[in-house]
């Protein structure tokens, strides 16, 4: 009986992940083969579309619209085959009705591909077939959304559809004339303004390949390898299993874009182990869930919404990664600190490790760190040297060198036995050494290096970078097992068959993991299309201003609440699209009118963070439910505890809205970066200590309150300075062009504009304009889509390019430049920072003295 329960639990968890990510149907026979090979065909199509081959060979070239149509056609077909209609529906066969819906859905989804030429010759003049297809397509998309994502997302879409037709009956602040059925269908299904808009385009161009890359990396064994490295490095620390959960979840963010699968893949091991070392089941599940949801914000491969930012914010993905790096790292470090405080409070002991003399441990650590740094330097400068010396022949040479390195690393790994995770329910666990684990999977680093090099160094597009990384991991999946068998003198034929099965199943699983994302982005396109069709975006500024009273903090709290509520029923990607489309321009605009220049990337990251937080927030937090399924505890209790742990993540968006330096905006040197990083890290750690009510020892209420004030001061030292000194000098508009020309590359120029908005109201707002490469003021302004006219004291914006940075920050033709803001010479922020740190040191000293007078508690031992 004891063996049957774990097996049943494992089946339940697999079903939970399938229902959430890949569809709960596991068809057999012909239906199973159709599902498998259609999914594989989708993956192969996406690889073809992202590759340079169509342009090299001169055929199979698809424009964005055709590719999006094929993408949605595959998604709709697979939704009806993979996702049962009801909870009671069969999981091992596909009913006839689902076959019909799948075929009709595939036709409707790919309609813009099949009839692209005909549609382009009669824009705005739909035929009866066009309208019927559009109607059926939207209905089937809504049903597919219900199956894959649940009813809440459908309700949101239906509300916006109803708003399209019933605009004339709405309150004055959001009223519009309404739209006809023909206009609605044409806008939503036959153009790229609605369903086939930017969101589905990003899903087609970028997101699919990143999901496929992560799936294949996991299939190759990289996820298990990363977990074991985390155990080897951190298991010996106090609260080690919980710290393993944190680090392994950060690493798993590279291979998993799903909070639920991240929880299950790591939690199936770490949660029982945490319970075994003394943590309660609720806290163990909450730690795993809190760590797993943050996998989506951890660079270099963030969640699908991060790739949408590339389009919405108009910056390269490498810049998104740069801005998101510090908050993500600090959030994980703060969770490690929270875990440590929990372990100290409970007196937990670490997991036993092999006895090793201190000198040998230090030597191993030194060799490991220095060797890693040396390997990175040799790799980086070696590639640059090859490119410099060989020029056009460098890519071929580097590919051969990479192949040789891969074969050598597999040969090296084959000399040692594969390491398997110990049973977390076993009586005792002896930790492996870090190098013993690392040497068994060095080849897993190759596709990650390829991805990072293409993204960050070569500055390739996310789609092309993911293509080369995916091709690399496909090569590893196809050859690793045969090479291992060859080097170990094992059966080669069996290894080749196993590798082929892994590759096919990996391609199919990657496509099935994409079904929900593709459907979500298509349905979110209905909302975006409604906004562009009705002009709702312009009305939202007045509505939010009315509700918040123009207060930026209240407005941000409103947006955070909306993101959390929407996130209870819809996935992070769709949540981000909806809230960012509606609210991001509003925050920038109202903040500018309040004299606060909020960077657009800060607003989008704000929405992204709270969309992710919804995965753990009660009463519906899927990550908390998955963790509770493993720990066998209440999902609501797990969610509340996880939400408490996640306060450190929730506070960060409010911080970088008002202090963009945390996003490395306005940071111009390495010393400044280190300073910002150190102070921000101290702030988030002290905030975590305050929320945990434990610092050196258990805190008193007034001590936690002081730590919160200290944390606020470290996050916003300029707030205190601004109370006694003006932050900016207002210069005349005549100096604007000189300020733009003299600004250092990558910096910003703050200035004030005045004018009349589209509603006829007077506007005065502060904006921050990014400045790129060196050049004349005219060249730099053109680079961000801005053209000015006038001389002397009068400068007027004559043109704002569509989709440009200038357009995104709310500038309009006809606005006048009223003033330029130059940073004033203020007292140093070191004054409030030093005072805050001194206050924290006093609290620490008081608590240390109090702890010395308390009776000691012997550490709890690990049960056997």
N, C-alpha and C positions, 0 to 999 in steps of 0.2 A: 504493500500500500504506500509505503514511504517513497518508493521509486515512481509510482504512478503519478503522485502529486506534482513533482518537479516537471515530469514530462507534459502533464496537462497545462501547467503554468507556461512552459515554453511554447506550446501550441497557441495558447491564448495571446502571448506577446507577439508571436509571428502574425497572427490574425489582426492584432491591433495595428501593427506597422503596415500590413497589407491594406487594411481598410483606409488608413490615413494617407498612404503614399502611392501604392501601386495598384489598388483595386483588389477587392477580396475574392475575385473569381479565379479559380485554378482549373480551367477547363481541360478536359482530356479528349483524346481522339482527334478527329479532324478539326474541331473548334480550337483545341489546344495548339495544334500546329499552325492554324491560321493566326491565332493570337501571337504566338512566338515569332513567326516569320514576318508578320506585318510590323511588329515592334522592331525587329532587326532591320527591316527595310527603311523604317523611319530614321533610325540611327545612321544608316548608310547614306540616305538622302541628305541629312544634315551635315555629314562629313563632306559630301560632294559639294554642297552649297558653300561651305566655309572654305574649301580648299582653292588653291590657285589653278587646279586642273581644268575647269571649264574655260578659263581664259587662255591657258596654254594650248589646249586641244581645239579650241574654237567651236565647241558645241556644248549644249546643256547649260548655257548662261541664262540665269533667271534674274529678273529685276526684283526689287523688294516686295512688290505687291503679289507677284506670282508665288514667290517663296512663302510669304505669309499664308496665302490661300492653301498651298499644299500642306503646310505645317498644321493649320487648323483642320484640314480634311483628315489627316492622320489622327489628330487628337480626338476628334469626334467619333471616328470609327472605333478607335481603341477604347474610348470611354464606355460605349455601349457593349463592347465585348468583354471588357475587364471588370466593369463595375456593375454588380447586380442592381436591379430596380428597387428591391425592398430588402429589409433585414432577413425576411423569411425566404427570399429567392434562393434557388439552387446555386451552389458555388462551383459545381463541377460540370455544368453543361450550360449552353447558351440557348435561351428560348428563341423561337422563330421571330417573335416580335422584335427582339433585340437585334437580330440579324437585319431585319428590315430597317430599323431605326439607324443602325450603323451604316448601312449602304446609302441611305438617303442623307444622313448627316455628312458622310464623306463627300457626296456630290455637292451639297449645299456649301460645305466649308471650302471646297476647292473650286467653286463657281467662278471666282475672279481669275483663276488660272485657266480654266477650260474655255471661258468666253472673254478673255482679256481684250483681244483685238476688237471684237464687236462692241464691247462696252466702251472702249476708248473712242470709238467713232460716233457715239451718241451720248455724250455726257449730259446728265440731268434729264434724260428722256427715257426712263425705264420702260421696258415692255412688260406684258402680262407675266411672262416667264420670270423676268427679273423680280417682279414684286412677289410672286408666289414663292420663288426660291428664298427671297429675303425673309418673308414671313415664316416659312417652314424652318429656315436656318436659325432664326432667333429663338423660336419655340424649342427646337432641338438643342440649341446651346444652353438654354435655361434648364432643360431637363438634364443635360449632361452635367451642368453645374450642380444641380441638386444631388446627383449620384456621387460625383467626385468630391464635392466640397461641403455639401449639406444645404439645408434650406435657408439659413441666414443670408448667404450671398445672393440667392435667388430673390429674396425679399428686397434686398437693397436695389438690385437691378430693376425689379418690377416697380418700385417706388419712383425711380428716376424715369422709367418709361411713362408711368402715369403722369408725372410732372410735365413731360414733354407735351402730352395731349391736353392736360388740364391746367396749363399755365395761367389762363385768364381767370381761373377761380381761386388762385393762390392769394395770400396776403400781399399788400402793396409792395413790401420790401423785396419780394422774390417773384413778382408777377411778370408774365410775358404773354404774348399773343396766342401761344399755342402753335402746334404744327399739324399738318395733314399727315395721313398715313403714308402717302406716296413720298412726301418729303422726308419723313422719318425713316422709311425703309431705304431710300436712296442714300441718305446721309450715313446710316448705321451699317448697311451691308454692301453697298455698291461703290463706296469710296474708302479712302484710308483715314477718314475722320472719326470713325466709330470703332466697330469690332476689329477692323484690320489696321488699327492705328499704331502709335509708337510702342505701346506696351506689348502687343503681339509681335511687333517687329523686333524688339529686344529679345523676347522669348525665342524667336526664330534665329536671330543672328548670333547672340551671345550665350544666353542662359542654357540652351539645350546642351551645347558642347561642354560647358562647365559641369553640368549634372552628369553627363556621360563620363567625363574625365574622373569625377569623384567615384562614380559607381565602379568603373574598371579598376581604379586604384584600390578600392576596397576588395574587389574580386581577386586581385593579385595577392592580397594579404597584407597590404600596407596598414590597414586599420588595426589589425591585431598586433603588428610590429610596433606601431606607435604606442599602443596601450602597454605593451611589455616594456618599452623604453621608459615610459612614465613610472611604471612600477619599480623598475630598477633604480631610477634616479631619486624617487621620492618616498618609496615604501618604508625606508628606515627612519623617516622623520616622525615626530609625534603627530598623531592623526594622519599617518601616511596614506592609508587607503582613500580618505577623503581628498587629500591633495592630489593623489593619482587621478581621481575622478575629474578634478578641475583641469589639470594639465592635459589629460588624454582627451577631454572634451574640446579644449582649445585646438589640439592637433587634429582631432576628428572634423573640425570645421573645414579643413581642407578637402576632405573626402565626402562630407555629408552636408547638404543644404537643408536638412530637415531636423527640427528639434526632437521629434518623436524617435526617428531612427537613431539619432545621436544618443538619446537617453537609453534606448534598448541595447545598442551595440556595446556601449561601455558599462551601463548600469547593471546588466545581467551578471557582471563580475564584481563591480565596485560596491554596489549596494549591499549584497550579502556580506562582503568583506568588511565594510564599514560597520554593519550591525555586529559582526563578530568581534570587532575591536572595541565595542562599547557604546557606539552611537545608537540612538533610538531609530526605529524604522522610519519614522516621520522625518527626522533630521537627515538621515542618510538619503532618502528619496528626494528631499528638498535640495540638498547639496548637488546631487547629480542633475536634477532638472535645472537648477540655477546655472550650473556650468554649461549645460548642453544648449540652452537657448542663446547663450552668448557666442556659440560657434558661428552664428550667422553674421556677427559683427566683427569677427576676427580676420584681419588681412592675413595672407594676400588674396585668398579666395573667399569672398563674403557671400551673403545670401543673394538670391536673384534680384532683390530690390536694389542692391548696390549697382548692378549693371544698368538698371533703369535710370539711375542718377546720372550716368554718363550722358544720356539723352536729355533728361529734364534740366540738369544744371549746365550742361554744355562744356564739360571739362573732360580730359582724358581719364581713363580708369586709374592710371598710375597716380593721378592727383587725388582721386577718391580714396585710394589706399593710403596715401600720405596723410590726408586729413583725418582719416578714421583710426590711424594706428595708435596714437597715445591713449585715447579714451578706452579702446578695446583692451590694450595691455593693462592699463590701470584697473579696469573692471575685474580682470582675472587675478591680478595681484591682490586686490582688495578681497576677493573671494578666498584666496589662499590664506590671507590674514584672518578672515572670519573663521575659516576652518581651524586655523591654529588656536584662536581664542576658544572655540568650542572644545578642542582637545585639552587645552590647559585647564579650562573650567572643570572638565570631567576627569582630569588626571589620567588621560589615556596614554598607554605605552605604544611605542612603534612596533612594527612587524620585525621579527628577528632577521638578522642577516648573517652571512658567513663571517666568522671572526677574522678580522684583517688588522694587522698592526697599523697604528696611526701613520707611521712614515710611509707605508705602502699605499694607504688610502690617499694621502696628500700627493704622492708621486703619480698615482693613477689619475687623480683629478687634474693635476697640472699638465700631464701629457694629453689628457682628453681635451682640455680647453685650448691649450696651445696648438694641438694638432688640428682641431676644428678651425681655428682662426687661420692657420697656415694653409689648410686645404681650400678655404674660401678665397684667400688672397691669390693662391696659385691658380685656382680656377678662373677668377675674375680677370687677373692681369694676363694669364695665359691665353684666354680667348681674345682679349683685346690685341695682344701681340700677334696672334695668328691672323686676325682680320687686317692688321696694319701691314704685315709682310706679304700676305697672299692675295689680298684684295678680293676680286670676284671668285677666286677658287677657295676662299675661306669656308663657306658653308659646307662644301663637299668634304673638305679636310676635317672640319669639326665634327661632321656626322660620322666619319670613319673613326675618329678618335673617341667619340661617344660610344660607338658600337664596341670598340675594343675595351673601353672602360667597363661597359656593361657586362661583357663576357667575363672579364677578369673578376668583377665583383661577384658574379654568380658562381664562378669557380671557387672563389674564396669562401663564399657562404656554404658551398656544398661540402666543404671539409668538416663542417660542424653539424651536429644534429639540429633539426628544426625545434625551436622552443615553443611549447604549448603553455597556455595559461593554466595555472593550478586551479583545482576545484576550490572556490571560495568557502565552501562548507566543510572542507577537510580539516582535520585537527590542528595542523600547523602548516605554516607557509615559510619557506626559506627563499629570500629574495635572490634573483639572479644578479650578476654583475652587469653594469651598463654596457661594457664593451662586448660581453658575451652575447647580449641581445643585438647590439648595433651591427655587429659583423654579419649577422644572418640576413640582413635586408638592406645593405648599402645601395643596392640597385634601385630601391624604391625612391631614392632621392633624385634620380636622374630626371624623371618626368616633371618633378616639382621644380628642379633647377631650370629645365627648359621653359616651363611656364613663367617663372619669375624673370628669367633673362629676356624673354620675348616681351613681357608686359612692361617691366621696369627699366630695362637697359635699351633694348631696341625700339621701345615705344610703339610696338605693333598694336593693331586694334585688338580688343578683347577676343573677338571671334577668331582671328587668325592665330593669336597666341594660344587659345584653347585648342585650336585645330592641331598645331604642331605638338602640343603637350599630349593630346589625346592619341595622336598617331604613335607617339613614343610609348605610351602605356599599353596601347594595343599590341605593339611589338613585344613588350615584356610579358603580357598575358599569354601571347601565342607561343613564346619560346622559353619562358623561365622553367617550366616543369620539364620539357624535353632536355634542356641543357643540364638541369639538376640530375636527371636520370642518366644522361651521358657521362657526366663527371663522377657519378656514384656507381656506375656500372649496373644500373637498374634497368627494368624493361622499358625500352625507348618507345615502342608502339603504344603501350598503355599510357605513357606520359603524353604522347602527341594527341591521343584521343581526349584525354582529360583536359589538355590545354585548349583544344578545339571546342569542347563543351563549355569551358569557362568563358571563352571569347564570345560564343553565340549567346550564352545566358547573360553575360555582362552587357552586350549590345541591347538585348531585349529588356533587361532590367533597367538600364539607363533610360530607354524610351518610356517604359511604364512609370518610372519616377517622374517623368516630364508631363504626364497626362494632366495632372491636377494643376500644374503651373501654367500650361498652355491654355487650359479652359479658364483658369482664373484671369489671365491677362486678356483673353478675348471678352469675357463678361465684364471685366473692368472697363474695357473699351466702350461698352454701352453707356456707362456712366460718363466717361470722358466725352463721348459723342453728344450726350445730352447737354453737357456744359457748353460745348462749342456751338451747338444748335440753338440753345435758348439764351445764351449770354449769362448763365447762372454765375459764372466765375466773377463777373463784375459786380453782381448783386451781393455776393458773399462778403465783400469788404464792408458794405454798409450793415449787413446783418450781424457779423461778428463784432463790429465796432459798437453796434447798439447793445449787444448782449454783454460785452466786456467793459463797456464804458470807455473804450480807448486805452485801457490799462493793459500793457504788454504782458505782465505776469499772469493776469487773469485770462488773457487770450491764450497763452501757452498752456495753462492748466485746462482750459476748455478743449484744446486740441489733443492734449494728452488723454483726457477722459474719452473723447470721441474715438481715438485710436484704440484704447483699451476695450471699449464697448464693441466696436466693429471687429476687433481681433478675436473676440470670443466666438465668433461664428464664421469668420473668413480667414484664409491664410495670410501670412505676412506680406507676400508680394501684392495681392489684391488690396489689402489694407493700405499699404504704402501708396499704391496708385490712386486710390480714392481720396485719401486724406491729403496727399501731396498736391494732387491736381486742384482740389478745392481750397486748401488752406495755406499752402506754401506762399503763393503770391500775396495772400491776405496778410500773413505775418510780416513779410518784407515791406509791404506797403504801409501798414499801420505802424510798424516799428519806425519806418522812415519818417512818417508824419509826427511821431513822438520824439523825433530827434535822435533815434537810435539806428545806426547803420548796421543791420544784421546781414552777414554774408549768406548767400542763398544756400550754399552747401551745409551750413549750420542748421538751417531750417529743415532741409531734407533729411539730414541725419537725425534730427530731433524726432521727426515722424517715424523714421525707420526704427529707432530704438524703442519707441512705445508700441509699435506694431509687434515687435519681438516680445516685449514684456507681456503682451496678451497671452502668450503661450503658457504662462505660469500663473496668471492672475485668476483667482477664484471668481465665480464658481465654475467657469469652463476654461481650464488651462490644459491643453492636450499633453504638454510635457509633464505636468504634475500627475495627470492620469496615468501616463505610461510608467513613470517612476513608482507610483503607488501600486500599480499592477505587479511590479517586481518585489517591492518591499512588503506587500500584503497589508498595507495601511490605508487609512482614509484618504482619498484623493483631495478632499476639501482641506483637511488638516495639512497635508503635504503642500498644497497650493498656498495656504496662508504662511506656512513656515518659509517656503521658497520665495514668496513675495517679500517677506522680511529680509531675507538674504539678498534679494535683488534690489533693495532700496539704493544700494551703492551704484547700480547701473541706472536707476531711474533719476538720480540726482545729476548725473553727468550731462544730459542734454540741456538742462537749465543752466548749467555752468558754461558750456561752450557757446550758448546763445549770447551770453553777456560777456564772456571772456574767450574770444575766438583764438587766442594764443594757444589754447589746448589743442586746437585743430591745426597748429603750426601755421596759422594765418598771421602775417605781420612779424613772424620770427625770422630774423635775417642772418643769424650766425649760429655756429655750433654751441658756443658758450651760452647764448640766449636759450637755445633749445634745451640744453642740459639744465639750466636754471628753471625754466618753465616746467620741465618734466619732474625735477626733484620736488619743487614746491607743490605741484598738483598731486604727485604721489603721496606726499605727506598729508595733504588735505583729505584725499579719499580714504586713506588708512585711518586717520583720526575720526572721520565721519563714520566709518565702519565700526570703530571702537565705541563711538557714542550710541549708535543704533543697537549694538550688541550689549550695551550697558556693562562693558568689561574692558579695562585698559591694562594696567599692571595687575590689578585685582578687580573684584566686582565694584562697579562705580556706584556712587550715590547719585541721586537725581540731579543735584546741582552741579556735580562734576560732569555728568553727561551733557548738561546744558552748556557748560563752559566749553567743552570739547566741540560742540556744534558751532558755537560762535568762533572758535579758533579755526575750524574747518572752513567756515564761510569766509573768514579773513584771508586764509591762504588761497582759496579759490578766487576771491574778488578783492585783492588788496587795493585795487584802484578805487573801489567804492568808498572807502574811508578817505582816501586822498581827495576824491572829487567833492566831498562834503566841505572841504576848506579851500579848494583851489579849482578853478575852471580847467577842464581837460583840454580844451581847444582854444586857439586864437582864430577869430573870424577875419579872414583876409578878403579884400575886394575881388570881384569876379575877374578883373583884368589879370590877376596872377594865376588863373586856372591853368592856362596853356603852359606856363613856365613850370608849374608844379608837376604837370603830367610829364613834361619832357625830362625833368630832373629826377623823377622818382626811380628808385632802383628796381631792376627786373624782379617780378614776382611780388611786388608790394602793392599797396592800394592807395588811392587818393580819395579822401572824403570831401564832399562838397554839398552845397544846398541848392536845390532847384525850386523854382516857383512857376506856377502856371494854372491852367484851367483843365480839369479832367474831362472825361467823356460825358459825365453827367452835368457838366456846366458849373461844378463847384470849384472854388479857389483851393489850390493845393500848395503847401510848402513842406518839403520833406528833405531829409538828409539821406544821401546814398553813398555807398562805397564802391569805387570803380577799380577793378583789377587792372594792373599795368603789366604788360608782357615784355617782350624783347626790347632792347634799346632802339631808339629812333627818334624822329621828330614827333612833336605833339600830334600832328595830323595823322602820321602813320600809326602811332599808338592808339589813337582814338578810332581810326578805321578798323584796327584789328579787333576791337570789341564792339564794332557795329555802330559807331557814333560819328555824326558829322555836325560841326558847329559853324555858325556864321556870326559876323559882327566884329567890332573892334572896340578898343578902349574898355569902358566900364560895362558895355552891353554884349553879352554872348548868348546866342539863342540856338537851341537844338533844332536843326533843320531836317535831320533824317535819323531814324533808328532802324537798323536792319532787322528784318524779321528773324526770330530765333536766335538773335545775338545775345551776348552777355548784357549789353546795355538794355535790351528789351526785357530780359529776365529780371533785372533789378528794378523795373518799373519806370524807366524813362520813356517819355513820349515826345514826338516832334511838337515844337511850339513852346516847350518849357524853356525858361530862362535860367541861366546859371546866376544865382543870387550871391553866393559867397563860397570861398574855399576855406576848409578847416585844416589848420596845421596844428600838430600836437604841441601843447604848451609845455613849458619847463615847469614841472611840478616837483614837489618833494618826493624823494625816493620811496618806492614801494617797499624798500627794505625796512622802513620804520614799522609799518603795521605787521609785516611778515615776522620781523624779529620779536616784536611784542607778543604776537600770537604763539610763536615757538617757545618763548620764555614762559608763557602761561601754561602751555602744554607740559613743559618740563616741570613746572611747579606741581601740576596735577599728578604727574608721574611720581615725583618725589614723595608727595603725601600718600599716594597709594602704596608705594614701596615700603614706607615706614609702617603703614597699617598692615600690610601683608606679613611683615616680619613678626608682628605681635600675634598673628593668627596661628592656631594650631595647624601643623602641616598635615596634608592628606597624602597618603602613600599612593603612587600611581596604580591604576587598575591594570591587571595583567590580562593577557589574551586568553580567552577560554580555550580549552582543549577538548 
